[in-house]
Amino acid sequence: MADYFIHFSCLLDVGTAGNAARALDIYNDLCAQGAIEDPPSEGFLLSIDPAHGGSKLWMRDDGTGDPQRVIDFVLRCADTFALTGRWGFQWANTCSRPRVNALGGGAHVLDLGRRDTVAWIGTHGWLDDTIRGGRP
């Protein structure tokens, strides 16, 4: 039996160390919501890493993670802290054993000021569409 994982590691600058501390409350609320879902969300880990500066949040998987949960969190931070500009991250889908179509990844870009998606891609769908001739 194979195990499947989603890996990512990214930073979000929330402007100040105070905002970063307040972001931990947003994160805890989101984790509590994810825990009551069926099935529970894989979520992600969050910390304020001094190596990246006191205003930057480090988000990463804990063996496996949920990219949508990261997007939801970033949008909540954008709303709470009036963040603007573009932000994005990428992830990798991996597998513990060799499997056909088990590897891939994706990326997502947000416009923080509009609180909206600019663009995203999932390589599994892209690959299948392109092979079938659906994309240039």
CNS distance restraints for C-alpha pairs under 8 A (distance, minus, plus):
assign (resid   2 and name CA) (resid  95 and name CA) 6.58 0.50 0.50
assign (resid   2 and name CA) (resid  96 and name CA) 5.54 0.50 0.50
assign (resid   2 and name CA) (resid  97 and name CA) 5.51 0.50 0.50
assign (resid   3 and name CA) (resid  95 and name CA) 5.69 0.50 0.50
assign (resid   3 and name CA) (resid  96 and name CA) 5.23 0.50 0.50
assign (resid   3 and name CA) (resid  97 and name CA) 7.42 0.50 0.50
assign (resid   4 and name CA) (resid  64 and name CA) 7.98 0.50 0.50
assign (resid   4 and name CA) (resid  93 and name CA) 7.32 0.50 0.50
assign (resid   4 and name CA) (resid  94 and name CA) 5.88 0.50 0.50
assign (resid   4 and name CA) (resid  95 and name CA) 4.47 0.50 0.50
assign (resid   4 and name CA) (resid  96 and name CA) 6.43 0.50 0.50
assign (resid   4 and name CA) (resid 102 and name CA) 7.74 0.50 0.50
assign (resid   5 and name CA) (resid  63 and name CA) 6.79 0.50 0.50
assign (resid   5 and name CA) (resid  64 and name CA) 4.72 0.50 0.50
assign (resid   5 and name CA) (resid  65 and name CA) 7.36 0.50 0.50
assign (resid   5 and name CA) (resid  93 and name CA) 5.77 0.50 0.50
assign (resid   5 and name CA) (resid  94 and name CA) 5.18 0.50 0.50
assign (resid   5 and name CA) (resid  95 and name CA) 6.04 0.50 0.50
assign (resid   6 and name CA) (resid  61 and name CA) 7.28 0.50 0.50
assign (resid   6 and name CA) (resid  63 and name CA) 7.66 0.50 0.50
assign (resid   6 and name CA) (resid  64 and name CA) 4.70 0.50 0.50
assign (resid   6 and name CA) (resid  65 and name CA) 5.40 0.50 0.50
assign (resid   6 and name CA) (resid  66 and name CA) 7.13 0.50 0.50
assign (resid   6 and name CA) (resid  91 and name CA) 6.58 0.50 0.50
assign (resid   6 and name CA) (resid  92 and name CA) 5.59 0.50 0.50
assign (resid   6 and name CA) (resid  93 and name CA) 4.63 0.50 0.50
assign (resid   6 and name CA) (resid  94 and name CA) 6.31 0.50 0.50
assign (resid   7 and name CA) (resid  60 and name CA) 7.35 0.50 0.50
assign (resid   7 and name CA) (resid  61 and name CA) 5.55 0.50 0.50
assign (resid   7 and name CA) (resid  63 and name CA) 7.16 0.50 0.50
assign (resid   7 and name CA) (resid  64 and name CA) 5.71 0.50 0.50
assign (resid   7 and name CA) (resid  65 and name CA) 6.34 0.50 0.50
assign (resid   7 and name CA) (resid  91 and name CA) 5.50 0.50 0.50
assign (resid   7 and name CA) (resid  92 and name CA) 5.17 0.50 0.50
assign (resid   7 and name CA) (resid  93 and name CA) 6.54 0.50 0.50
assign (resid   7 and name CA) (resid  94 and name CA) 7.64 0.50 0.50
assign (resid   8 and name CA) (resid  59 and name CA) 7.84 0.50 0.50
assign (resid   8 and name CA) (resid  60 and name CA) 5.32 0.50 0.50
assign (resid   8 and name CA) (resid  61 and name CA) 5.74 0.50 0.50
assign (resid   8 and name CA) (resid  65 and name CA) 7.56 0.50 0.50
assign (resid   8 and name CA) (resid  89 and name CA) 7.84 0.50 0.50
assign (resid   8 and name CA) (resid  90 and name CA) 6.47 0.50 0.50
assign (resid   8 and name CA) (resid  91 and name CA) 4.65 0.50 0.50
assign (resid   8 and name CA) (resid  92 and name CA) 6.58 0.50 0.50
assign (resid   9 and name CA) (resid  58 and name CA) 7.19 0.50 0.50
assign (resid   9 and name CA) (resid  59 and name CA) 5.70 0.50 0.50
assign (resid   9 and name CA) (resid  60 and name CA) 4.21 0.50 0.50
assign (resid   9 and name CA) (resid  61 and name CA) 6.84 0.50 0.50
assign (resid   9 and name CA) (resid  89 and name CA) 7.92 0.50 0.50
assign (resid   9 and name CA) (resid  91 and name CA) 7.79 0.50 0.50
assign (resid  10 and name CA) (resid  58 and name CA) 5.88 0.50 0.50
assign (resid  10 and name CA) (resid  59 and name CA) 5.36 0.50 0.50
assign (resid  10 and name CA) (resid  60 and name CA) 6.42 0.50 0.50
assign (resid  10 and name CA) (resid  89 and name CA) 6.19 0.50 0.50
assign (resid  11 and name CA) (resid  56 and name CA) 6.12 0.50 0.50
assign (resid  11 and name CA) (resid  57 and name CA) 5.40 0.50 0.50
assign (resid  11 and name CA) (resid  58 and name CA) 4.69 0.50 0.50
assign (resid  11 and name CA) (resid  59 and name CA) 6.14 0.50 0.50
assign (resid  12 and name CA) (resid  56 and name CA) 5.36 0.50 0.50
assign (resid  12 and name CA) (resid  57 and name CA) 5.10 0.50 0.50
assign (resid  12 and name CA) (resid  58 and name CA) 6.76 0.50 0.50
assign (resid  12 and name CA) (resid  59 and name CA) 7.89 0.50 0.50
assign (resid  12 and name CA) (resid  74 and name CA) 7.62 0.50 0.50
assign (resid  12 and name CA) (resid  87 and name CA) 7.73 0.50 0.50
assign (resid  13 and name CA) (resid  55 and name CA) 5.58 0.50 0.50
assign (resid  13 and name CA) (resid  56 and name CA) 4.20 0.50 0.50
assign (resid  13 and name CA) (resid  57 and name CA) 6.28 0.50 0.50
assign (resid  14 and name CA) (resid  19 and name CA) 6.02 0.50 0.50
assign (resid  14 and name CA) (resid  20 and name CA) 6.12 0.50 0.50
assign (resid  14 and name CA) (resid  55 and name CA) 5.62 0.50 0.50
assign (resid  14 and name CA) (resid  56 and name CA) 6.14 0.50 0.50
assign (resid  14 and name CA) (resid  57 and name CA) 7.40 0.50 0.50
assign (resid  14 and name CA) (resid  77 and name CA) 7.36 0.50 0.50
assign (resid  14 and name CA) (resid  78 and name CA) 7.93 0.50 0.50
assign (resid  14 and name CA) (resid  81 and name CA) 6.86 0.50 0.50
assign (resid  14 and name CA) (resid  83 and name CA) 7.01 0.50 0.50
assign (resid  15 and name CA) (resid  19 and name CA) 6.71 0.50 0.50
assign (resid  15 and name CA) (resid  20 and name CA) 7.80 0.50 0.50
assign (resid  15 and name CA) (resid  55 and name CA) 5.45 0.50 0.50
assign (resid  15 and name CA) (resid  56 and name CA) 7.60 0.50 0.50
assign (resid  16 and name CA) (resid  20 and name CA) 6.36 0.50 0.50
assign (resid  16 and name CA) (resid  54 and name CA) 7.01 0.50 0.50
assign (resid  16 and name CA) (resid  55 and name CA) 4.60 0.50 0.50
assign (resid  17 and name CA) (resid  21 and name CA) 6.30 0.50 0.50
assign (resid  17 and name CA) (resid  54 and name CA) 4.93 0.50 0.50
assign (resid  17 and name CA) (resid  55 and name CA) 4.46 0.50 0.50
assign (resid  17 and name CA) (resid  56 and name CA) 7.89 0.50 0.50
assign (resid  18 and name CA) (resid  22 and name CA) 6.31 0.50 0.50
assign (resid  18 and name CA) (resid  55 and name CA) 7.65 0.50 0.50
assign (resid  19 and name CA) (resid  23 and name CA) 6.01 0.50 0.50
assign (resid  19 and name CA) (resid  55 and name CA) 7.07 0.50 0.50
assign (resid  19 and name CA) (resid  81 and name CA) 7.05 0.50 0.50
assign (resid  20 and name CA) (resid  24 and name CA) 6.80 0.50 0.50
assign (resid  20 and name CA) (resid  48 and name CA) 6.97 0.50 0.50
assign (resid  20 and name CA) (resid  54 and name CA) 7.23 0.50 0.50
assign (resid  20 and name CA) (resid  55 and name CA) 5.46 0.50 0.50
assign (resid  20 and name CA) (resid  56 and name CA) 6.79 0.50 0.50
assign (resid  20 and name CA) (resid  57 and name CA) 6.59 0.50 0.50
assign (resid  21 and name CA) (resid  25 and name CA) 7.55 0.50 0.50
assign (resid  22 and name CA) (resid  26 and name CA) 6.94 0.50 0.50
assign (resid  23 and name CA) (resid  27 and name CA) 6.16 0.50 0.50
assign (resid  23 and name CA) (resid  77 and name CA) 6.70 0.50 0.50
assign (resid  24 and name CA) (resid  28 and name CA) 6.13 0.50 0.50
assign (resid  24 and name CA) (resid  46 and name CA) 7.83 0.50 0.50
assign (resid  25 and name CA) (resid  29 and name CA) 6.21 0.50 0.50
assign (resid  26 and name CA) (resid  30 and name CA) 6.23 0.50 0.50
assign (resid  26 and name CA) (resid  73 and name CA) 7.40 0.50 0.50
assign (resid  26 and name CA) (resid  76 and name CA) 7.48 0.50 0.50
assign (resid  26 and name CA) (resid  77 and name CA) 7.54 0.50 0.50
assign (resid  27 and name CA) (resid  31 and name CA) 6.14 0.50 0.50
assign (resid  27 and name CA) (resid  46 and name CA) 7.63 0.50 0.50
assign (resid  27 and name CA) (resid  73 and name CA) 6.78 0.50 0.50
assign (resid  28 and name CA) (resid  32 and name CA) 6.22 0.50 0.50
assign (resid  29 and name CA) (resid  33 and name CA) 6.35 0.50 0.50
assign (resid  30 and name CA) (resid  34 and name CA) 6.17 0.50 0.50
assign (resid  30 and name CA) (resid  73 and name CA) 7.17 0.50 0.50
assign (resid  31 and name CA) (resid  35 and name CA) 6.13 0.50 0.50
assign (resid  31 and name CA) (resid  43 and name CA) 6.96 0.50 0.50
assign (resid  32 and name CA) (resid  36 and name CA) 6.85 0.50 0.50
assign (resid  33 and name CA) (resid  37 and name CA) 6.86 0.50 0.50
assign (resid  34 and name CA) (resid  40 and name CA) 5.61 0.50 0.50
assign (resid  34 and name CA) (resid  41 and name CA) 5.00 0.50 0.50
assign (resid  34 and name CA) (resid  42 and name CA) 7.95 0.50 0.50
assign (resid  34 and name CA) (resid  43 and name CA) 7.21 0.50 0.50
assign (resid  35 and name CA) (resid  40 and name CA) 4.99 0.50 0.50
assign (resid  35 and name CA) (resid  41 and name CA) 6.45 0.50 0.50
assign (resid  36 and name CA) (resid  40 and name CA) 6.18 0.50 0.50
assign (resid  37 and name CA) (resid  41 and name CA) 6.76 0.50 0.50
assign (resid  41 and name CA) (resid  66 and name CA) 6.85 0.50 0.50
assign (resid  41 and name CA) (resid  69 and name CA) 7.75 0.50 0.50
assign (resid  42 and name CA) (resid  64 and name CA) 6.86 0.50 0.50
assign (resid  42 and name CA) (resid  65 and name CA) 5.11 0.50 0.50
assign (resid  42 and name CA) (resid  66 and name CA) 5.45 0.50 0.50
assign (resid  43 and name CA) (resid  61 and name CA) 7.57 0.50 0.50
assign (resid  43 and name CA) (resid  65 and name CA) 5.28 0.50 0.50
assign (resid  43 and name CA) (resid  66 and name CA) 5.01 0.50 0.50
assign (resid  43 and name CA) (resid  67 and name CA) 7.91 0.50 0.50
assign (resid  43 and name CA) (resid  69 and name CA) 5.84 0.50 0.50
assign (resid  43 and name CA) (resid  70 and name CA) 7.54 0.50 0.50
assign (resid  44 and name CA) (resid  59 and name CA) 6.61 0.50 0.50
assign (resid  44 and name CA) (resid  60 and name CA) 5.69 0.50 0.50
assign (resid  44 and name CA) (resid  61 and name CA) 4.82 0.50 0.50
assign (resid  44 and name CA) (resid  62 and name CA) 6.10 0.50 0.50
assign (resid  44 and name CA) (resid  64 and name CA) 7.80 0.50 0.50
assign (resid  44 and name CA) (resid  65 and name CA) 5.18 0.50 0.50
assign (resid  44 and name CA) (resid  66 and name CA) 6.47 0.50 0.50
assign (resid  44 and name CA) (resid  69 and name CA) 7.49 0.50 0.50
assign (resid  44 and name CA) (resid  70 and name CA) 7.20 0.50 0.50
assign (resid  45 and name CA) (resid  58 and name CA) 7.97 0.50 0.50
assign (resid  45 and name CA) (resid  59 and name CA) 5.64 0.50 0.50
assign (resid  45 and name CA) (resid  60 and name CA) 5.32 0.50 0.50
assign (resid  45 and name CA) (resid  61 and name CA) 5.90 0.50 0.50
assign (resid  45 and name CA) (resid  62 and name CA) 6.19 0.50 0.50
assign (resid  46 and name CA) (resid  57 and name CA) 6.68 0.50 0.50
assign (resid  46 and name CA) (resid  58 and name CA) 5.57 0.50 0.50
assign (resid  46 and name CA) (resid  59 and name CA) 4.69 0.50 0.50
assign (resid  46 and name CA) (resid  60 and name CA) 6.72 0.50 0.50
assign (resid  47 and name CA) (resid  57 and name CA) 5.84 0.50 0.50
assign (resid  47 and name CA) (resid  58 and name CA) 5.31 0.50 0.50
assign (resid  47 and name CA) (resid  59 and name CA) 6.86 0.50 0.50
assign (resid  48 and name CA) (resid  52 and name CA) 7.98 0.50 0.50
assign (resid  48 and name CA) (resid  53 and name CA) 7.89 0.50 0.50
assign (resid  48 and name CA) (resid  54 and name CA) 6.42 0.50 0.50
assign (resid  48 and name CA) (resid  55 and name CA) 7.46 0.50 0.50
assign (resid  48 and name CA) (resid  56 and name CA) 6.25 0.50 0.50
assign (resid  48 and name CA) (resid  57 and name CA) 4.96 0.50 0.50
assign (resid  48 and name CA) (resid  58 and name CA) 6.05 0.50 0.50
assign (resid  49 and name CA) (resid  53 and name CA) 6.66 0.50 0.50
assign (resid  49 and name CA) (resid  54 and name CA) 6.90 0.50 0.50
assign (resid  49 and name CA) (resid  56 and name CA) 7.23 0.50 0.50
assign (resid  49 and name CA) (resid  57 and name CA) 6.97 0.50 0.50
assign (resid  49 and name CA) (resid  58 and name CA) 6.52 0.50 0.50
assign (resid  50 and name CA) (resid  54 and name CA) 5.56 0.50 0.50
assign (resid  52 and name CA) (resid  56 and name CA) 6.18 0.50 0.50
assign (resid  59 and name CA) (resid  70 and name CA) 7.60 0.50 0.50
assign (resid  60 and name CA) (resid  65 and name CA) 7.47 0.50 0.50
assign (resid  61 and name CA) (resid  65 and name CA) 4.53 0.50 0.50
assign (resid  61 and name CA) (resid  66 and name CA) 7.67 0.50 0.50
assign (resid  66 and name CA) (resid  70 and name CA) 6.73 0.50 0.50
assign (resid  67 and name CA) (resid  71 and name CA) 6.37 0.50 0.50
assign (resid  67 and name CA) (resid  91 and name CA) 7.43 0.50 0.50
assign (resid  68 and name CA) (resid  72 and name CA) 6.15 0.50 0.50
assign (resid  69 and name CA) (resid  73 and name CA) 6.12 0.50 0.50
assign (resid  70 and name CA) (resid  74 and name CA) 6.11 0.50 0.50
assign (resid  71 and name CA) (resid  75 and name CA) 6.16 0.50 0.50
assign (resid  72 and name CA) (resid  76 and name CA) 6.29 0.50 0.50
assign (resid  73 and name CA) (resid  77 and name CA) 6.24 0.50 0.50
assign (resid  74 and name CA) (resid  78 and name CA) 6.05 0.50 0.50
assign (resid  75 and name CA) (resid  79 and name CA) 6.19 0.50 0.50
assign (resid  75 and name CA) (resid 112 and name CA) 6.88 0.50 0.50
assign (resid  75 and name CA) (resid 115 and name CA) 5.98 0.50 0.50
assign (resid  76 and name CA) (resid  80 and name CA) 6.07 0.50 0.50
assign (resid  77 and name CA) (resid  81 and name CA) 5.78 0.50 0.50
assign (resid  77 and name CA) (resid  82 and name CA) 7.79 0.50 0.50
assign (resid  77 and name CA) (resid  83 and name CA) 7.42 0.50 0.50
assign (resid  78 and name CA) (resid  82 and name CA) 5.32 0.50 0.50
assign (resid  78 and name CA) (resid  83 and name CA) 4.49 0.50 0.50
assign (resid  78 and name CA) (resid  84 and name CA) 7.14 0.50 0.50
assign (resid  78 and name CA) (resid 112 and name CA) 5.65 0.50 0.50
assign (resid  78 and name CA) (resid 113 and name CA) 7.18 0.50 0.50
assign (resid  78 and name CA) (resid 115 and name CA) 7.03 0.50 0.50
assign (resid  79 and name CA) (resid  83 and name CA) 6.86 0.50 0.50
assign (resid  79 and name CA) (resid 115 and name CA) 7.37 0.50 0.50
assign (resid  82 and name CA) (resid 113 and name CA) 7.15 0.50 0.50
assign (resid  83 and name CA) (resid 112 and name CA) 5.75 0.50 0.50
assign (resid  83 and name CA) (resid 113 and name CA) 6.01 0.50 0.50
assign (resid  84 and name CA) (resid 111 and name CA) 7.01 0.50 0.50
assign (resid  84 and name CA) (resid 112 and name CA) 4.65 0.50 0.50
assign (resid  84 and name CA) (resid 113 and name CA) 4.06 0.50 0.50
assign (resid  84 and name CA) (resid 114 and name CA) 7.76 0.50 0.50
assign (resid  85 and name CA) (resid 111 and name CA) 5.80 0.50 0.50
assign (resid  85 and name CA) (resid 112 and name CA) 5.49 0.50 0.50
assign (resid  85 and name CA) (resid 113 and name CA) 6.08 0.50 0.50
assign (resid  86 and name CA) (resid 109 and name CA) 6.78 0.50 0.50
assign (resid  86 and name CA) (resid 110 and name CA) 5.58 0.50 0.50
assign (resid  86 and name CA) (resid 111 and name CA) 4.60 0.50 0.50
assign (resid  86 and name CA) (resid 112 and name CA) 5.83 0.50 0.50
assign (resid  87 and name CA) (resid 109 and name CA) 5.66 0.50 0.50
assign (resid  87 and name CA) (resid 110 and name CA) 5.31 0.50 0.50
assign (resid  87 and name CA) (resid 111 and name CA) 6.60 0.50 0.50
assign (resid  87 and name CA) (resid 112 and name CA) 6.86 0.50 0.50
assign (resid  88 and name CA) (resid 107 and name CA) 7.17 0.50 0.50
assign (resid  88 and name CA) (resid 108 and name CA) 5.43 0.50 0.50
assign (resid  88 and name CA) (resid 109 and name CA) 4.11 0.50 0.50
assign (resid  88 and name CA) (resid 110 and name CA) 5.98 0.50 0.50
assign (resid  89 and name CA) (resid 107 and name CA) 5.67 0.50 0.50
assign (resid  89 and name CA) (resid 108 and name CA) 5.80 0.50 0.50
assign (resid  89 and name CA) (resid 109 and name CA) 6.81 0.50 0.50
assign (resid  90 and name CA) (resid 105 and name CA) 7.35 0.50 0.50
assign (resid  90 and name CA) (resid 106 and name CA) 5.60 0.50 0.50
assign (resid  90 and name CA) (resid 107 and name CA) 4.04 0.50 0.50
assign (resid  90 and name CA) (resid 108 and name CA) 6.50 0.50 0.50
assign (resid  91 and name CA) (resid 105 and name CA) 5.34 0.50 0.50
assign (resid  91 and name CA) (resid 106 and name CA) 5.47 0.50 0.50
assign (resid  91 and name CA) (resid 107 and name CA) 6.30 0.50 0.50
assign (resid  92 and name CA) (resid 103 and name CA) 7.59 0.50 0.50
assign (resid  92 and name CA) (resid 104 and name CA) 5.93 0.50 0.50
assign (resid  92 and name CA) (resid 105 and name CA) 4.13 0.50 0.50
assign (resid  92 and name CA) (resid 106 and name CA) 6.66 0.50 0.50
assign (resid  93 and name CA) (resid 102 and name CA) 7.30 0.50 0.50
assign (resid  93 and name CA) (resid 103 and name CA) 5.22 0.50 0.50
assign (resid  93 and name CA) (resid 104 and name CA) 4.89 0.50 0.50
assign (resid  93 and name CA) (resid 105 and name CA) 4.97 0.50 0.50
assign (resid  94 and name CA) (resid 102 and name CA) 6.54 0.50 0.50
assign (resid  94 and name CA) (resid 103 and name CA) 4.99 0.50 0.50
assign (resid  94 and name CA) (resid 104 and name CA) 6.92 0.50 0.50
assign (resid  95 and name CA) (resid  99 and name CA) 7.36 0.50 0.50
assign (resid  95 and name CA) (resid 102 and name CA) 6.10 0.50 0.50
assign (resid  95 and name CA) (resid 103 and name CA) 6.61 0.50 0.50
assign (resid  98 and name CA) (resid 102 and name CA) 7.68 0.50 0.50
assign (resid  99 and name CA) (resid 103 and name CA) 7.90 0.50 0.50
assign (resid 101 and name CA) (resid 124 and name CA) 7.52 0.50 0.50
assign (resid 103 and name CA) (resid 124 and name CA) 7.98 0.50 0.50
assign (resid 104 and name CA) (resid 122 and name CA) 7.62 0.50 0.50
assign (resid 104 and name CA) (resid 123 and name CA) 5.61 0.50 0.50
assign (resid 104 and name CA) (resid 124 and name CA) 5.84 0.50 0.50
assign (resid 105 and name CA) (resid 122 and name CA) 5.87 0.50 0.50
assign (resid 105 and name CA) (resid 123 and name CA) 5.51 0.50 0.50
assign (resid 105 and name CA) (resid 124 and name CA) 7.24 0.50 0.50
assign (resid 106 and name CA) (resid 120 and name CA) 7.28 0.50 0.50
assign (resid 106 and name CA) (resid 121 and name CA) 5.23 0.50 0.50
assign (resid 106 and name CA) (resid 122 and name CA) 4.22 0.50 0.50
assign (resid 106 and name CA) (resid 123 and name CA) 5.72 0.50 0.50
assign (resid 107 and name CA) (resid 120 and name CA) 5.49 0.50 0.50
assign (resid 107 and name CA) (resid 121 and name CA) 5.47 0.50 0.50
assign (resid 107 and name CA) (resid 122 and name CA) 6.78 0.50 0.50
assign (resid 108 and name CA) (resid 117 and name CA) 7.46 0.50 0.50
assign (resid 108 and name CA) (resid 118 and name CA) 7.86 0.50 0.50
assign (resid 108 and name CA) (resid 119 and name CA) 6.06 0.50 0.50
assign (resid 108 and name CA) (resid 120 and name CA) 4.25 0.50 0.50
assign (resid 108 and name CA) (resid 121 and name CA) 6.65 0.50 0.50
assign (resid 109 and name CA) (resid 117 and name CA) 6.02 0.50 0.50
assign (resid 109 and name CA) (resid 118 and name CA) 5.42 0.50 0.50
assign (resid 109 and name CA) (resid 119 and name CA) 5.38 0.50 0.50
assign (resid 109 and name CA) (resid 120 and name CA) 6.14 0.50 0.50
assign (resid 110 and name CA) (resid 115 and name CA) 6.94 0.50 0.50
assign (resid 110 and name CA) (resid 116 and name CA) 5.66 0.50 0.50
assign (resid 110 and name CA) (resid 117 and name CA) 4.45 0.50 0.50
assign (resid 110 and name CA) (resid 118 and name CA) 5.24 0.50 0.50
assign (resid 110 and name CA) (resid 119 and name CA) 7.26 0.50 0.50
assign (resid 111 and name CA) (resid 115 and name CA) 5.73 0.50 0.50
assign (resid 111 and name CA) (resid 116 and name CA) 5.40 0.50 0.50
assign (resid 111 and name CA) (resid 117 and name CA) 6.10 0.50 0.50
assign (resid 111 and name CA) (resid 118 and name CA) 5.99 0.50 0.50
assign (resid 112 and name CA) (resid 116 and name CA) 6.80 0.50 0.50
assign (resid 121 and name CA) (resid 126 and name CA) 7.34 0.50 0.50
assign (resid 122 and name CA) (resid 126 and name CA) 6.29 0.50 0.50
assign (resid 123 and name CA) (resid 127 and name CA) 5.84 0.50 0.50
assign (resid 124 and name CA) (resid 128 and name CA) 6.39 0.50 0.50
assign (resid 125 and name CA) (resid 129 and name CA) 6.06 0.50 0.50
assign (resid 126 and name CA) (resid 130 and name CA) 5.98 0.50 0.50
assign (resid 126 and name CA) (resid 135 and name CA) 7.91 0.50 0.50
assign (resid 127 and name CA) (resid 131 and name CA) 6.12 0.50 0.50
assign (resid 128 and name CA) (resid 132 and name CA) 6.29 0.50 0.50
assign (resid 129 and name CA) (resid 133 and name CA) 6.26 0.50 0.50
assign (resid 129 and name CA) (resid 134 and name CA) 5.00 0.50 0.50
assign (resid 129 and name CA) (resid 135 and name CA) 6.10 0.50 0.50
assign (resid 130 and name CA) (resid 134 and name CA) 5.42 0.50 0.50
assign (resid 130 and name CA) (resid 135 and name CA) 4.83 0.50 0.50
assign (resid 130 and name CA) (resid 136 and name CA) 6.85 0.50 0.50
